[in-house]
Structure formats: structure tokens, C-alpha cells
């Protein structure tokens, strides 16, 4: 059956302040295109604040989460991202009440929830349970938790219908889950959280269990659904692509410490330190540490000047330089600022192609990009060099990132 | 055909694993290799396969999740938590066209285990639900005692085995679990709340499928789990204080824990300075009190309540033989040789495999009581055994490898078709 992409078209969800306010029946779904007319929803909105929140596991010295300060706006989609063990899931579980907070506080709205029981925090872990019950209708699958909580039947039906509209499941409500496709089943699981009308949605690597195809499909659905509902959402992932494509803002963590918070664009264009620079972006940024001589660094054959104010304020004679694969232009060998790269491998992705190569005339730098010690250059896929060929590249003006070689902090 | 580059991670890999069609998505495995289709509800594709005389369960799941669950299940085995035995993880699967296929986690099917759906779809004693909930409460308490947060407690993530007149519960799915040094009260409360919600949901599902008695109170059963869990947790962990001259209460507390089936490995006793008040709190308790005692006496390795039942019979044997003053080990040896073993061997071999020996013995004892009462005389054990075989066991389903089907239910051929038939897997 056809999958309607959720959330095409513009939706303005009107907030209402009464939890059980009635929902007008003015939504029409144009089944052919998957677009919607505005729905009047009612979700109580809330900010989330981590105030010097710290978690230290018993028997360890280094905090798993170290004095986290983070303010998440009403209705915002915030992604916590970082490598394994960085403290992202711990932070989420602190918010959920599943980890003790050893220092600082956590607020949902104005309310200090640091010591509140998980089930009294008015949050929903989405996809916590996405096994569907085969004998129950789709509507009952979505609403059973409300039934357990003693919510009146009419209200359950109303909330379920409201969620079904948003999820494009209205026509399936009275059918059994068997009739649904994989993507629709994922949406029923989201519906379970939606009908509870929590203040905050929490999602901890919800896509890690899905196969690649369903992962991409569900990613899009979650992101657009969140925007339509406007419920404050905290989402944890180790995948920076997922973070960039889904979040309003991204918070990068490493070793329990918040590295940077910002929009995907800010994180990409102005990484606050070497860690963020190397973590955000795929393929990864080329990063190397160079000796500064007479205000310039030597990258292969090229002598590249460092901004004068930066050069004069360095705390050592070395500097870390970063440039993204797409910040390089393939140029004529004689161009000023050009350095030369021997092509080891070309990765063709259709719309793009990347050269993985070695810097020629190298003066013992540690140039690397992510986990590879090669230099990565984005090139025109219509003009692909041969393996072994030497190409000349230059950094586009203003597209180099300069970091302190000692602290890793951004200087440019 | 592009070759696959299979990676098998296993403690003791069975070479026969290599013969399975790993280049085919699990969903499309031919019926010849399948033992049965599972009927539970799972978010992943699961298949049961016969391999080297046993049944294994194969679950398709993301690679990192598979390794994680494998390790977690191994840890749970090591610390003696009733759970399924992980056999290995297989990665690097490819279809003949070179398309990568999902990794799989392989576990051993738990012999004589009963999925809750099978239990509910039989006409069973009305208190089945209560007994299942009791078993699950014990399992959850045991998991929480060792610091395991389950994250998705449910009846379908649990398998049940008959354990004398009760059930024992085993953890099947550890995908969402986490092993901590110790769980906080909030973590336990949340896990328990999830368990309650899931169980009520599962029972409502059975009700919707008309597989549950109409009078069943689903919410009441879910609430019963919470109260059973809380009772047991408190009995096992709560500190009590009493006057210094009431020291008998130390022994009483230990006996109370033994009766609940737990041994006390570490009991913290503190007194105030002048010794007028004593405070005790169990610090380390260990399930399996009766099982361990029976194992020590007889070498029989059985579940908790079966052990209790066998030990009771051993005690009455000792009294009947007037051997109270003999070494317990010697009496146990004689009981094993002259009572237990002859009873089991008296059951025809082809019927004997339907139940575990200890369960068989328990049921024969029950049957003996029943026929004795009806005959208004003491029926001998051999006589009771013969009657049990003819009147009960012969009509019982084989429960050695009941793979999600209700007893007596015929495997529908169409269910072994590629997909979509019957009670397939959702989610």
C-alpha cells in the first residue's frame, strides 16, 4: 500500500492551554497527495533546562555527565549527539528520571523535577514499546495506555482520532495491525506516545533497531511529525547525519562535557573546537596541526597565511587548521595557495565524488579526516581523476577553520 | 554468486550452523529448515530451527544491538539469572546478489518452556494468570537485585516453565536491558510501571482475540504484579530493628527468606552503642535455596518449586522409614534410588519426554493424592504412576519444544508460507 509521507505541506498547530480542550473537527486530509489542512491540537508546551546537571557513577572518578547546562525551548527538537560513552544517553535518562542527578538540577518548564519519579514527570519515551498487539485494532493499540489510566472512553477515542489524523492512520483505525506496512506500524508506535499528550518526548536511538530503509523513512517521519505537533523533543543519537537532518539544534557531547550547542548550520560552519569540527560532517573535515613560521603555515607545497590577529595571539608556535572536503577547489598547479594531492581512491556517489589522497611535499603533519589519515577532496563527478594521478587543490577563501593547537578551541 | 563473508561470534560454535541458508532473509527461510513459526509478538523477525538435535531461535537484529544483547545474556548467565542461553552472533550475511542482510542473534530454545500465549489459550486452571504473575515478579526482583534494568518487561519477553504447581519465569529478550552496579528506586519503579502497562496491554490483546476468560480483570492482574513485586522486594531487602534480647528474630528473618526460596549470603547486623537495639538488613540474597539443597543431596538439578516438592517427599520418606537419625545424604541417596528413579523409569520412554522428570514426579505425587482420596485408601506410588500414565500423561501435549503454538493446535501449513499468514510478527 502507498506510504503517505507525513507532514508535507505547512501545518500550524494551535496550542491550547487546557489539556482536555475539545478538538475541532476541521481537518481534512487529501488522501492523494498526503497534504493536510491545519489541525487544532492541544499539547501543553514546556521548556527543558539542565542546570549544572551532573551524574557520577558510583566507583568512578570522572563524571559521566559533567555540569551540563542546556536550555531547550518550547517545542524545540534538540538532538544530543556524540560518540559512544559521551554521556548523551545518560543525560536523556537523567531527564527521564532513570539516572540519579548527583549535582545540579533539571527543570521541565518551571518545575524542578530533579527528585520527581519518572512516571510523574509528564514525559513520554517514544518507541519504548513498539510491539503491536495483533488482536487489537489500531485504535486500541494506540489508546490502551489511556484505558489503563482510566481515561473516559469518549476522550480516548477523540485523542486517538486526533493522533491518527496527524499520523495519516485514520482509515486504518479499526483494522488490525496486520493490515499495516512497516512504516505505518512505526507510526502507530509514535501514536501511543502522542495520545498521552506529554510535555516532552524523549527518544533514545529509536532508529538503531530498524533496517536501513525503514530507518531513513522513519527519520523523516519523526522530524516532520515533531514539527507538526510542536512538542518539545530530546533525541539521542550517535549518528551525526541523523543529528544534522533532524534537529532544530544539536548539542554535541564528548567525555561527559557539552562541546557546543547550535543549529546544524552553526555546527557545520563554525565548529567551536577541533572535536566538533571532526565529528560533524560527512565525509569528515580535513584537520592537521602545523608550525607557524612568519605568520604562515606550510601545507604541502603551499604557504598559507594565518589571519594576523590570530597569528599574533597564539599561545604556541603551532596551530590546528581544518578545511572541509567541499572547501577545496581543484585548481591549476601554479595557482597561489595550491597544494598537490596524489589520488589513492575515488568514491563516486552519483551526485558527488570524493578523492581520498595523500598530500604531496608533506612536511610531517598529522593531516587526517575522521578515521582516515588521508586527505578528502570533493570533486566534480563529471571530471574524475585516475588513481595515481596528482591533482592540485586550494582552500576556498574564508573556508578554513583555525583552532588552538593546545586547547583545540576555535580561533578564527 | 558473491560469497558471503560470515563472521560467527560464539563461545562454542556448532559447525552445523554453517549449513543454514544465511544468504536468505530470515523471513523467507524455507519451511524445511524451520521447526515452527513463533506466535508471540516481536519487533523483529524470529525463526525457530532444529539444529543438531536441539531447537535454536534466530532473531534478525542490527549488528551492534546483536552483540550487545549477546554479551548481556552471557553476563546474566554468569550471575545465574534465569534467562535464555545465547549461542552466538552472525554478521556479514549477504544475499546472492550481494545485498547486505541483517545480523542475527542465535539463542538456544529453552526446553519445556511455555510462551504465555500458549498457556492462556489452553483451558487452564483459573489462577494461571496469578501464577504467571508470581513467577514474573520473582524474576523481576531477582533481576533488580543484581542491578539489571530490563526496560521492556512483558509477558512476551518472558518464557515460563512449569515448576511443580507454579511457574518459573525466564528472561528471553534483553535488547533494552542494562546491567548497573545497583538500581536506584526510581529505576526499579519505572521498570515495574512499564511491566504493569505491558502486561495489561498483552492481556487486553488476548481478551480482544477472545483467548481470555471474559471475567478476567486485566488491570487487576497488572496491579497484582506490582503488589507481589513490592512484597517480595521488601521481604528481601527491608531493614528491621528490634530489642537486643530478641535475637531469635535474626534466625526468623533468615528462615522467612529461605521459605521464599532465597539464601542469605550477607546479613548486615548493627547494634547501637549499649546494645539495646539490633538492626538487621539482608545485603546479599540469592535465589535457589531449595534447588541448591536438592542438588547437594541428590545431584538433581531442578527448579525451585520442583525442588521444594521433591524435598518434601524426601522428608516424608525419611519419616516413613524412621531414619530421622541417619545422615541426610544417605537417606537422600536411598530415596533417589528406590523412589524417584524407579518412578520415572516406570513411565514409558515415549511419554516420558513430554515433561521434565521433576515435573513428572510432581504430577505423579499430585495424582497419587487424588486417586488415594477417591479410592479412600493409600494408593502406592507404582500404582499411582501407572494410573497417571494411562489417564493423564497419555492425553497431555508434548511440551518439550512447544514453539508458540497452543497445545494440540495443528501447525497450519499456510503459516509456513513466506509471510502474512496467521499470527505473524508485528513491529
Interface residues (C-beta under 8 A of the other chain):
Chain A: X57 X58 X59 X96 X97 X98 X99 X100 X117 X118 X119 X128 X129 X130 X131 X132 X133 X134 X135 X136 X137 X140 X144 X145 X147 X148 X177 X178 X185 X189 X208 X209 X210 X211
Chain B: X41 X42 X43 X44 X61 X62 X64 X65 X102 X149 X151 X152 X154 X156 X175 X176 X181 X182 X184 X186 X187 X189 X190 X193 X194 X196 X197 X198 X200 X201 X202 X204 X205 X206 X208 X209 X211 X219 X222 X420 X423 X424 X426 X427
